[in-house]
Amino acid sequence: MSTTFTVDFFSTLDGYGMAHGWPGYWGKEGPELLDELAGKFAQDQVLVFGATTFREFREFVVEYDEPYYERLNELPKLVFSSTLEEPLGWRNSTLLTEDAVTAIERLKATTDVPMRSHGSIALNRALLAAGLVDRIEVTVFPVIAGRAGDAALFHGGAEFDLDLVESTVLDGRTHKLVYIPHLHGEVPEGVGPKRRDEK
């Protein structure tokens, strides 16, 4: 028995997960994007959060009316935190205080229900570096956040080679890219530009 772990990341073109002063989706949502999200979360899965993203989503599902938010309420949720306490204030949520890498490694081997984590920068950087992430789904919005950008998942993290397994354009402007990550090792010989004296 084993399952897959997917990291789901909304991103600007310059790699930021949010931008101060901008609205949700950077104001670029459209019907295809919303249908894609509704379909994604309609699937059976366990949602995995760090404490900060959990707190944010716990508020989002009450304050906003997105077509997939009721489904987020219904899905089972795991939150890794040393600061949150029960009751968590969001139904179907379980608090885990153990090391996330150890826990996810164990859970991946003992369940066949897929796991997905959205946002959760510190948590997902650690899981990526540990080689526990099977798929990275990056939704790239047509925005450059520049100095307003924050929450960059990949900046300063581990290095990866990526296999592109899916590429979709939503609403004619937003790109959904799905990759299988491989921790980057040594660069093989014979790749890259050739020096003139090597020809």
Buried (B, 14 or more C-beta within 10 A) or exposed (E): EEBBBBBBBBBBEBBBBBBEEBEEBBEBBBEBBBBBBBEBBEEEBBBBBBBBBBBBBBEBBEEEEBEBBEBBBEBBBBBBBEEBEEEBEBEEBEBBEEEBBEBBBEBBEEEEEBBBBBBBBBBBBBBBBBBBBBBBBBBBBEBBBEEBBEBBBBEEBBEBEBEEEEEEEBBEBBBBBBBBBEEEEEEEEEEEEEEEEEE
